Amino acid sequence: MPVKIKCPRCGKKSLWEGNRWRPFCSERCKMTDLGAWVTGGYSIPGAPEEDAGPDEARDDEEDR
């Protein structure tokens, strides 16, 4: 029996086997999801990193 999976973007079921866009159902869903990552629509929880100031960045380069 062929395995059908639910698209994480739209929820439409599609065949897993032979689906070139898996786990998505289509190129459109894949690109929409990628766009959401790029524009900050998704994020991974965690403490924000502090930006290194110009002096700290220079010190790191000198240590190499």
Jmol script that loads the backbone (N, CA, C; Angstrom):
load data "model"
ATOM      1  N   MET A   1       0.851  -1.183   0.000  1.00  0.00           N
ATOM      2  CA  MET A   1       0.000   0.000   0.000  1.00  0.00           C
ATOM      3  C   MET A   1       0.899   1.250   0.000  1.00  0.00           C
ATOM      4  N   PRO A   2       0.668   2.166  -0.901  1.00  0.00           N
ATOM      5  CA  PRO A   2       1.500   3.379  -0.982  1.00  0.00           C
ATOM      6  C   PRO A   2       1.334   4.253   0.269  1.00  0.00           C
ATOM      7  N   VAL A   3       2.434   4.836   0.696  1.00  0.00           N
ATOM      8  CA  VAL A   3       2.426   5.688   1.883  1.00  0.00           C
ATOM      9  C   VAL A   3       2.064   7.110   1.467  1.00  0.00           C
ATOM     10  N   LYS A   4       1.048   7.667   2.143  1.00  0.00           N
ATOM     11  CA  LYS A   4       0.661   9.058   1.909  1.00  0.00           C
ATOM     12  C   LYS A   4       1.021   9.859   3.148  1.00  0.00           C
ATOM     13  N   ILE A   5       1.557  11.036   2.916  1.00  0.00           N
ATOM     14  CA  ILE A   5       1.918  11.912   4.030  1.00  0.00           C
ATOM     15  C   ILE A   5       1.194  13.240   3.883  1.00  0.00           C
ATOM     16  N   LYS A   6       1.058  13.923   4.998  1.00  0.00           N
ATOM     17  CA  LYS A   6       0.402  15.224   5.025  1.00  0.00           C
ATOM     18  C   LYS A   6       1.452  16.311   4.808  1.00  0.00           C
ATOM     19  N   CYS A   7       1.213  17.199   3.869  1.00  0.00           N
ATOM     20  CA  CYS A   7       2.130  18.309   3.596  1.00  0.00           C
ATOM     21  C   CYS A   7       2.203  19.204   4.838  1.00  0.00           C
ATOM     22  N   PRO A   8       3.414  19.520   5.322  1.00  0.00           N
ATOM     23  CA  PRO A   8       3.536  20.377   6.503  1.00  0.00           C
ATOM     24  C   PRO A   8       3.078  21.812   6.253  1.00  0.00           C
ATOM     25  N   ARG A   9       2.948  22.196   5.012  1.00  0.00           N
ATOM     26  CA  ARG A   9       2.548  23.566   4.684  1.00  0.00           C
ATOM     27  C   ARG A   9       1.035  23.712   4.529  1.00  0.00           C
ATOM     28  N   CYS A  10       0.417  22.862   3.681  1.00  0.00           N
ATOM     29  CA  CYS A  10      -1.012  23.032   3.385  1.00  0.00           C
ATOM     30  C   CYS A  10      -1.896  21.917   3.936  1.00  0.00           C
ATOM     31  N   GLY A  11      -1.284  20.799   4.341  1.00  0.00           N
ATOM     32  CA  GLY A  11      -2.053  19.698   4.899  1.00  0.00           C
ATOM     33  C   GLY A  11      -2.583  18.705   3.882  1.00  0.00           C
ATOM     34  N   LYS A  12      -2.355  18.960   2.604  1.00  0.00           N
ATOM     35  CA  LYS A  12      -2.810  18.051   1.554  1.00  0.00           C
ATOM     36  C   LYS A  12      -2.009  16.752   1.626  1.00  0.00           C
ATOM     37  N   LYS A  13      -2.681  15.624   1.428  1.00  0.00           N
ATOM     38  CA  LYS A  13      -1.987  14.334   1.434  1.00  0.00           C
ATOM     39  C   LYS A  13      -1.400  14.069   0.059  1.00  0.00           C
ATOM     40  N   SER A  14      -0.179  13.550   0.055  1.00  0.00           N
ATOM     41  CA  SER A  14       0.479  13.198  -1.203  1.00  0.00           C
ATOM     42  C   SER A  14       1.304  11.937  -0.993  1.00  0.00           C
ATOM     43  N   LEU A  15       1.612  11.264  -2.086  1.00  0.00           N
ATOM     44  CA  LEU A  15       2.410  10.046  -2.014  1.00  0.00           C
ATOM     45  C   LEU A  15       3.844  10.383  -1.625  1.00  0.00           C
ATOM     46  N   TRP A  16       4.423   9.589  -0.749  1.00  0.00           N
ATOM     47  CA  TRP A  16       5.820   9.784  -0.351  1.00  0.00           C
ATOM     48  C   TRP A  16       6.754   9.316  -1.460  1.00  0.00           C
ATOM     49  N   GLU A  17       6.494   8.120  -1.950  1.00  0.00           N
ATOM     50  CA  GLU A  17       7.334   7.500  -2.978  1.00  0.00           C
ATOM     51  C   GLU A  17       7.273   8.306  -4.277  1.00  0.00           C
ATOM     52  N   GLY A  18       8.409   8.698  -4.784  1.00  0.00           N
ATOM     53  CA  GLY A  18       8.472   9.394  -6.064  1.00  0.00           C
ATOM     54  C   GLY A  18       8.114  10.872  -6.016  1.00  0.00           C
ATOM     55  N   ASN A  19       7.835  11.412  -4.841  1.00  0.00           N
ATOM     56  CA  ASN A  19       7.483  12.828  -4.721  1.00  0.00           C
ATOM     57  C   ASN A  19       8.766  13.642  -4.608  1.00  0.00           C
ATOM     58  N   ARG A  20       9.101  14.377  -5.638  1.00  0.00           N
ATOM     59  CA  ARG A  20      10.362  15.131  -5.634  1.00  0.00           C
ATOM     60  C   ARG A  20      10.357  16.331  -4.690  1.00  0.00           C
ATOM     61  N   TRP A  21       9.207  16.708  -4.168  1.00  0.00           N
ATOM     62  CA  TRP A  21       9.127  17.868  -3.275  1.00  0.00           C
ATOM     63  C   TRP A  21       8.963  17.466  -1.809  1.00  0.00           C
ATOM     64  N   ARG A  22       9.048  16.157  -1.514  1.00  0.00           N
ATOM     65  CA  ARG A  22       8.761  15.713  -0.151  1.00  0.00           C
ATOM     66  C   ARG A  22       9.650  16.390   0.876  1.00  0.00           C
ATOM     67  N   PRO A  23       9.150  16.683   2.030  1.00  0.00           N
ATOM     68  CA  PRO A  23       7.865  16.273   2.577  1.00  0.00           C
ATOM     69  C   PRO A  23       6.692  17.139   2.134  1.00  0.00           C
ATOM     70  N   PHE A  24       6.924  18.082   1.255  1.00  0.00           N
ATOM     71  CA  PHE A  24       5.850  18.951   0.767  1.00  0.00           C
ATOM     72  C   PHE A  24       5.125  18.291  -0.394  1.00  0.00           C
ATOM     73  N   CYS A  25       3.927  18.781  -0.700  1.00  0.00           N
ATOM     74  CA  CYS A  25       3.142  18.188  -1.783  1.00  0.00           C
ATOM     75  C   CYS A  25       3.511  18.768  -3.142  1.00  0.00           C
ATOM     76  N   SER A  26       4.125  19.955  -3.151  1.00  0.00           N
ATOM     77  CA  SER A  26       4.417  20.619  -4.423  1.00  0.00           C
ATOM     78  C   SER A  26       5.587  21.588  -4.262  1.00  0.00           C
ATOM     79  N   GLU A  27       6.078  22.044  -5.390  1.00  0.00           N
ATOM     80  CA  GLU A  27       7.153  23.042  -5.369  1.00  0.00           C
ATOM     81  C   GLU A  27       6.656  24.326  -4.709  1.00  0.00           C
ATOM     82  N   ARG A  28       5.408  24.677  -4.951  1.00  0.00           N
ATOM     83  CA  ARG A  28       4.842  25.900  -4.373  1.00  0.00           C
ATOM     84  C   ARG A  28       4.903  25.865  -2.840  1.00  0.00           C
ATOM     85  N   CYS A  29       4.462  24.743  -2.249  1.00  0.00           N
ATOM     86  CA  CYS A  29       4.505  24.627  -0.788  1.00  0.00           C
ATOM     87  C   CYS A  29       5.945  24.658  -0.280  1.00  0.00           C
ATOM     88  N   LYS A  30       6.843  24.018  -0.995  1.00  0.00           N
ATOM     89  CA  LYS A  30       8.254  24.001  -0.599  1.00  0.00           C
ATOM     90  C   LYS A  30       8.823  25.419  -0.601  1.00  0.00           C
ATOM     91  N   MET A  31       8.562  26.178  -1.661  1.00  0.00           N
ATOM     92  CA  MET A  31       9.102  27.527  -1.774  1.00  0.00           C
ATOM     93  C   MET A  31       8.433  28.489  -0.788  1.00  0.00           C
ATOM     94  N   THR A  32       7.145  28.300  -0.532  1.00  0.00           N
ATOM     95  CA  THR A  32       6.447  29.127   0.452  1.00  0.00           C
ATOM     96  C   THR A  32       7.052  28.917   1.833  1.00  0.00           C
ATOM     97  N   ASP A  33       7.339  27.659   2.166  1.00  0.00           N
ATOM     98  CA  ASP A  33       7.949  27.336   3.452  1.00  0.00           C
ATOM     99  C   ASP A  33       9.353  27.935   3.552  1.00  0.00           C
ATOM    100  N   LEU A  34      10.138  27.815   2.495  1.00  0.00           N
ATOM    101  CA  LEU A  34      11.482  28.393   2.473  1.00  0.00           C
ATOM    102  C   LEU A  34      11.407  29.906   2.662  1.00  0.00           C
ATOM    103  N   GLY A  35      10.463  30.543   1.983  1.00  0.00           N
ATOM    104  CA  GLY A  35      10.286  31.987   2.118  1.00  0.00           C
ATOM    105  C   GLY A  35       9.958  32.397   3.543  1.00  0.00           C
ATOM    106  N   ALA A  36       9.170  31.578   4.235  1.00  0.00           N
ATOM    107  CA  ALA A  36       8.835  31.876   5.629  1.00  0.00           C
ATOM    108  C   ALA A  36      10.082  31.831   6.509  1.00  0.00           C
ATOM    109  N   TRP A  37      10.988  30.881   6.250  1.00  0.00           N
ATOM    110  CA  TRP A  37      12.245  30.820   7.006  1.00  0.00           C
ATOM    111  C   TRP A  37      13.105  32.051   6.717  1.00  0.00           C
ATOM    112  N   VAL A  38      13.215  32.407   5.446  1.00  0.00           N
ATOM    113  CA  VAL A  38      14.090  33.512   5.039  1.00  0.00           C
ATOM    114  C   VAL A  38      13.625  34.841   5.624  1.00  0.00           C
ATOM    115  N   THR A  39      12.311  35.055   5.673  1.00  0.00           N
ATOM    116  CA  THR A  39      11.783  36.332   6.155  1.00  0.00           C
ATOM    117  C   THR A  39      11.573  36.371   7.661  1.00  0.00           C
ATOM    118  N   GLY A  40      11.939  35.295   8.354  1.00  0.00           N
ATOM    119  CA  GLY A  40      11.804  35.285   9.809  1.00  0.00           C
ATOM    120  C   GLY A  40      10.443  34.838  10.293  1.00  0.00           C
ATOM    121  N   GLY A  41       9.654  34.228   9.427  1.00  0.00           N
ATOM    122  CA  GLY A  41       8.343  33.726   9.818  1.00  0.00           C
ATOM    123  C   GLY A  41       8.437  32.571  10.797  1.00  0.00           C
ATOM    124  N   TYR A  42       9.519  31.845  10.755  1.00  0.00           N
ATOM    125  CA  TYR A  42       9.789  30.754  11.689  1.00  0.00           C
ATOM    126  C   TYR A  42      11.039  31.127  12.469  1.00  0.00           C
ATOM    127  N   SER A  43      11.110  30.636  13.680  1.00  0.00           N
ATOM    128  CA  SER A  43      12.333  30.840  14.456  1.00  0.00           C
ATOM    129  C   SER A  43      12.528  29.651  15.385  1.00  0.00           C
ATOM    130  N   ILE A  44      13.746  29.450  15.780  1.00  0.00           N
ATOM    131  CA  ILE A  44      14.084  28.395  16.721  1.00  0.00           C
ATOM    132  C   ILE A  44      14.280  29.071  18.069  1.00  0.00           C
ATOM    133  N   PRO A  45      13.534  28.641  19.097  1.00  0.00           N
ATOM    134  CA  PRO A  45      13.640  29.308  20.391  1.00  0.00           C
ATOM    135  C   PRO A  45      15.033  29.167  20.997  1.00  0.00           C
ATOM    136  N   GLY A  46      15.439  30.194  21.679  1.00  0.00           N
ATOM    137  CA  GLY A  46      16.739  30.187  22.337  1.00  0.00           C
ATOM    138  C   GLY A  46      17.103  31.591  22.756  1.00  0.00           C
ATOM    139  N   ALA A  47      18.122  31.695  23.547  1.00  0.00           N
ATOM    140  CA  ALA A  47      18.582  33.004  23.995  1.00  0.00           C
ATOM    141  C   ALA A  47      19.226  33.736  22.826  1.00  0.00           C
ATOM    142  N   PRO A  48      18.930  35.026  22.659  1.00  0.00           N
ATOM    143  CA  PRO A  48      19.554  35.781  21.565  1.00  0.00           C
ATOM    144  C   PRO A  48      21.055  35.921  21.792  1.00  0.00           C
ATOM    145  N   GLU A  49      21.799  35.874  20.703  1.00  0.00           N
ATOM    146  CA  GLU A  49      23.245  36.054  20.787  1.00  0.00           C
ATOM    147  C   GLU A  49      23.561  37.532  20.845  1.00  0.00           C
ATOM    148  N   GLU A  50      24.588  37.865  21.604  1.00  0.00           N
ATOM    149  CA  GLU A  50      25.029  39.252  21.651  1.00  0.00           C
ATOM    150  C   GLU A  50      25.975  39.484  20.482  1.00  0.00           C
ATOM    151  N   ASP A  51      25.788  40.598  19.802  1.00  0.00           N
ATOM    152  CA  ASP A  51      26.675  40.932  18.687  1.00  0.00           C
ATOM    153  C   ASP A  51      28.034  41.358  19.227  1.00  0.00           C
ATOM    154  N   ALA A  52      29.065  40.907  18.575  1.00  0.00           N
ATOM    155  CA  ALA A  52      30.420  41.315  18.949  1.00  0.00           C
ATOM    156  C   ALA A  52      30.654  42.732  18.444  1.00  0.00           C
ATOM    157  N   GLY A  53      31.216  43.553  19.299  1.00  0.00           N
ATOM    158  CA  GLY A  53      31.544  44.912  18.898  1.00  0.00           C
ATOM    159  C   GLY A  53      32.746  44.901  17.974  1.00  0.00           C
ATOM    160  N   PRO A  54      33.086  46.029  17.379  1.00  0.00           N
ATOM    161  CA  PRO A  54      34.220  46.086  16.445  1.00  0.00           C
ATOM    162  C   PRO A  54      35.534  45.653  17.084  1.00  0.00           C
ATOM    163  N   ASP A  55      35.765  46.016  18.364  1.00  0.00           N
ATOM    164  CA  ASP A  55      37.016  45.632  19.030  1.00  0.00           C
ATOM    165  C   ASP A  55      37.090  44.124  19.236  1.00  0.00           C
ATOM    166  N   GLU A  56      35.984  43.525  19.646  1.00  0.00           N
ATOM    167  CA  GLU A  56      35.969  42.080  19.877  1.00  0.00           C
ATOM    168  C   GLU A  56      36.199  41.320  18.573  1.00  0.00           C
ATOM    169  N   ALA A  57      35.612  41.786  17.507  1.00  0.00           N
ATOM    170  CA  ALA A  57      35.775  41.122  16.212  1.00  0.00           C
ATOM    171  C   ALA A  57      37.235  41.185  15.775  1.00  0.00           C
ATOM    172  N   ARG A  58      37.886  42.326  15.978  1.00  0.00           N
ATOM    173  CA  ARG A  58      39.284  42.473  15.609  1.00  0.00           C
ATOM    174  C   ARG A  58      40.163  41.544  16.438  1.00  0.00           C
ATOM    175  N   ASP A  59      39.862  41.413  17.741  1.00  0.00           N
ATOM    176  CA  ASP A  59      40.632  40.522  18.610  1.00  0.00           C
ATOM    177  C   ASP A  59      40.538  39.082  18.120  1.00  0.00           C
ATOM    178  N   ASP A  60      39.357  38.662  17.699  1.00  0.00           N
ATOM    179  CA  ASP A  60      39.172  37.302  17.194  1.00  0.00           C
ATOM    180  C   ASP A  60      40.024  37.064  15.957  1.00  0.00           C
ATOM    181  N   GLU A  61      40.103  38.041  15.065  1.00  0.00           N
ATOM    182  CA  GLU A  61      40.878  37.897  13.834  1.00  0.00           C
ATOM    183  C   GLU A  61      42.373  37.819  14.136  1.00  0.00           C
ATOM    184  N   GLU A  62      42.829  38.575  15.140  1.00  0.00           N
ATOM    185  CA  GLU A  62      44.246  38.574  15.498  1.00  0.00           C
ATOM    186  C   GLU A  62      44.666  37.241  16.108  1.00  0.00           C
ATOM    187  N   ASP A  63      43.728  36.547  16.782  1.00  0.00           N
ATOM    188  CA  ASP A  63      44.035  35.270  17.427  1.00  0.00           C
ATOM    189  C   ASP A  63      44.260  34.154  16.418  1.00  0.00           C
ATOM    190  N   ARG A  64      43.847  34.313  15.204  1.00  0.00           N
ATOM    191  CA  ARG A  64      43.955  33.246  14.194  1.00  0.00           C
ATOM    192  C   ARG A  64      45.343  33.088  13.677  1.00  0.00           C
TER     193      ARG A  64
END
end "model"
wireframe off; spacefill off
backbone 0.3
color backbone group
